[in-house]
Amino acid sequence: MSSVLVTGGAGFIGSHLVDRLLEEGLHPIVVDNLSSGDVKNLNPGALFYQQSVQDSEMMERVFQLHKPEYVFHLAAQSSVAVSTKDPIMDCETNIKGMLVLLEKSVKYGVKKFIFSSTGGAMYGDKIEIIPTPENLDPHPVSPYGISKYCAEMYLQFYHRENNINYIILRYGNVYGPRQDPNGEAGVVAIFSKRMLNGEDVNIFGDGNCIRDYVYVKDVVEANIKALQCDAVGTYNIGTGHGTNVNDLFAALSRITNYQKEPIYTAPRKGDVRKSILDCSKANQELGWKPKVSLQEGLVMTVEYFKGL
């Protein structure tokens, strides 16, 4: 079996990817420091190392021992709000971690490096085209978006200098089972849990911020397509449809039978007003398109949280 390194593999998206890789007959090696991941998410069929991707010495041992043919890099500081409060930590996690992995990937001959980036925080508020294609110049307005863009640039540099093949996947707002309902990111999980518990739900700003919500299983499928294809490049992974927070609140209220009104609070620094991704390139070149509608995905997510 091919050995595949999955950083952040005990996290929300990463754990679903690990499940799918095992189904495909691959051998996932998971590296996760559990800062946001949880071992309860992890498939017992995967080999697990609890460590940080920033630790060059420890990552050297992993690469030396397992010599992964492919790398899926999902480990990240992924909260816009946290990045505005602590941009140095965001930088160290998202940029230094990328550089450590790229150095090891070149040294040990990794065939392809698949990077989970952001579409939601990448393009900024000065968007000329919506839905937004990949060839539009990024103007991130948060340290999180900046660090992800910087990591993309390093990946492209290593491709030019060392001929390492890569795919960059720029996600919309990913949601679904296993998302952390207690963090600062992941509005669907946060709303779902609070509604099911009958607790107050806060909306930042006026609730008119628009996002492209994409279900986690569709995101996993995009990663599998990226693994299987010969393409090199950057691809948006979303739905091409936007939903504002007020409408998301209303949809989840109907599913959970939640009766309270939302509580509006001050807007968060770094949040863009409108983000919708043009995913036609992924369809044409990767053969990928989303299959789960927002309504279907929200129902499945709520059912998951009911079972906790």
N, C-alpha and C positions, 0 to 999 in steps of 0.2 A: 504494500500500500504506500502511496505517496504521503510523505510527511508534510503537514501544513501547519505553520505557526499562526495562531490567532491571538493577537494582543487584545486585552479587554474581553476575553472569551467568557468570563463569568458575569458580564454585564447584560443589559437589556437586549440589545441587538446581537452582541457577540454570542450569547448563549444559544439563541435561535439559529445562528449561523453554524455553530458547532454541531447542533442536532442534525442539521441538513448535511453537513460534510460527512458525518458518520453514516447517514443514509446513502450517501454517494460512494461509500466504500473507501473514504480517505481516513487518514490518521491525524486528527487534530492535536497539536501541542498548544496548550493554553497558558499564556502568561497574563496574570492579573494581580494588581496589588490590593484588590478588594476595597479601594477607596470609595467606589460606588457600586461595584459588582457584589455578588453574593454566591457563595458556594452552593447554595440551594438551587440556583439556576443551572448549575453545571451538570452536564451529562456524564455519568460515571464511566462512559466509554472513552473519555478524553483524558490525556495526561496533563496534570495541572502543576504549575509552578507559581507560588505566591511571591511575586517580586515586581519591581518597577522596571519599565522599559528604559528608564533613565540610567539604570545601573549597568554601565558598560561591561564590567567584569562578570556579573551574573548572566547577562545576555550572551556574552562570549561563550560561557559554558553551555547554554541552551543550544546555540547554533553549532558548537563543536560536537556536542553529543548527538544531536538529531539531524543536523544538516537539512533543514526544511527546503523543499523545492519551491514552495509558495508562501508568501506572507500576506495575511489579512491584518491590516493595522487599524484597529478600532479603539484602542486605549486612548483616552483623552480626558482633559478637563472640558466638559461639554456644556457648561452653564454660562450663558451670556451675563447673567447677574453676578455670578461669582467672578467672572473675568474682569468686570469693571471694578470690583472691590479689591482684587488681588491680581493685577496684570502680570506681576513677576512670576507668581506660581503658574499662571496660565501659560506663560511663555516657556518656562522650564519643562512643563509637562508636554505641551503640544509641539514645541520646536526641538528641544534637546532630545526628547524621546524619539522623534522622527529621525534625527541625525544618527543616533546610536543604532537604530534598526537599519538604516541605509548603509552604514559602514559595515555592519555584520553581513548584510545581504550581498553586498559586493564581494566581500572576502570569501563567503561560502557559496557563491554561485547561484543565488536564488533566481529561479526562472521568471517569476512575475511577482510584482509588489502591488497589492490592491489596497488603496487608501480610502478610508471612510472620511470624507470631508463634509462641508456644509454648503448647501445652496441657500438655506433660509437666512444665514447671516453673512453670506459672501457678497451679494450684489449691492447692498446698501439701499438708501432711500432715493437716490437720484437715478431712478430707473427709467430708461427711455422706452423700453419694450417690455410688455407684460402679456402673456407669460414670458419669462426671461430666458433667452438662450445662453449657452455656455460661452459664446464668443463675445459677449458684452463685457467690457472692462469691469472687474470687481472694484467696489468702493465700500469695504466693510466699515461699519461704524462702531464696532465693539472690539475689545482686545481678543475675544474668542474668534471672531471672524478674521481679524488680522493674523493671528497665530496660525489658523488653518490655511489661510492663503500663503503665508510664508512657508509652511510645511509643503504645500503643493509646489512652490517654486524650487525648494530644495530637491524634491523628488524629480522634477523635470531636469534640474542640473545634473543629478546623478545619472539620469537616462542619457543625457548628451555626453557626459564625460566617461561613463562606465558601461553604457549600453544596457542598463537594467530595464527590462520591460515593465510597464506599469499601467494601471487603470486608476483614475481618480473618480470616485463616485460622490457627487455633491447631493446630499439628501435634503429633502424637504423636512417638515416636522414629522418625525417618525413616532408612531404610537402603537400600543398593543399590549398583550400580556407580558408580565415581568417588568414593565416600566416602573421606576421608583415613584410611588405616590407621595413621598415625604421630602423630596428634594426641591430644588428651585427651578428645575426644568421639567418638562413633561406635563403640559396642562391637562391632557386627556386623563392621565392616571390620577393627577391631583384632584380634578373635578369629580371623577368617578368615585374615588374612595370617600371623599367628603360628602358627596350626595348620598351614597349608600349608608353612611353613618349619621345622616341627618344633620351634619355640621354646616356652618356658614361657609360660603364660597366667595373668595375674593377675585375680582377682576381688576387688573392693572390698567389704568387709564380709562378711556371711554368704551372699551370693548370692541372698537371698530378696526383694530389691527387684523389684517388678513394674512392667513397662512395656508400653505399647501400641505395638507395632512395625508401622509402615506403610511399604509399598514406595514407592520414589521415583516410579515411573511413575504410581501412584495419586495421589500428591501433585500431580504435574504436571497430571493430569486435573482435580483440584479447582481449580487455578489457571485452567485454561481455562474451566471452568464459571463461575467467578467473573467472568471477563472477559465472558462471553456473556450473563449474566443481568442483570436489572434490580434485583436485591435490594441492600439496604444493611444491613450488620450483621456479626455475629461468628459464626464457624462452627468447630466442632471438626473436625479431619481426622485420623482414626485408624481403628481397626477395631472398637472396642468389646470387644476381647479382650485379656487381660493374659498376659504370659509372664514368669516370673522368670529371673534371670540364670543360675541353675543349670540350668534346663531349656533355655535358649538355648545354653549351653555344651555340653550333652549333644547337642542337635540338630546343632550345627555339628561336633561330634566325629564323629558318625555320617557326615555328608556328606563330611568331609575325611579320614576314617579316622585321626583323631588318637587316640593311645594314652595320653598323659600325663594326670595328674590336675591340676586347677587349683591355683594357689597363692593362698590367701586372705590379703588384706592389710587394713590399717585402712580403715574406711569413709571416704568423702570428704565434706567439709563441703558442705552445700547440697543433697545428694541427697535426694529424697523417697523414701519407702518404697513407695508404691503409686500408680500413675497409669494409669487406664484412661478413655478418652474416650467419651462418648455422642455419636454422630455422626448421630443421627436427624434433627436440624434440617437438616444439609447434604443429607441424602437428600430431605427434603420440599421444601426451598426452592431448592436448587441442582440437584437431580436427580443428586447424586453419591453413590456408595458405593464402597468398596474392592473390587477384583476379584482381587487377587493374594494367595493364602494365604501364611502365614509360611513354610511348607515350600517352596513354589514360589519365593518371593522369596529365601530363603537359598541354594537351589541355584543360582539365576541369579547371585547375588552371588559365591558361591564360584567359579563358572565364570569370572567376570570376573577375579578375582584370580589364578586359575590362568594366565591369559593374559598377565599382566604380567611 
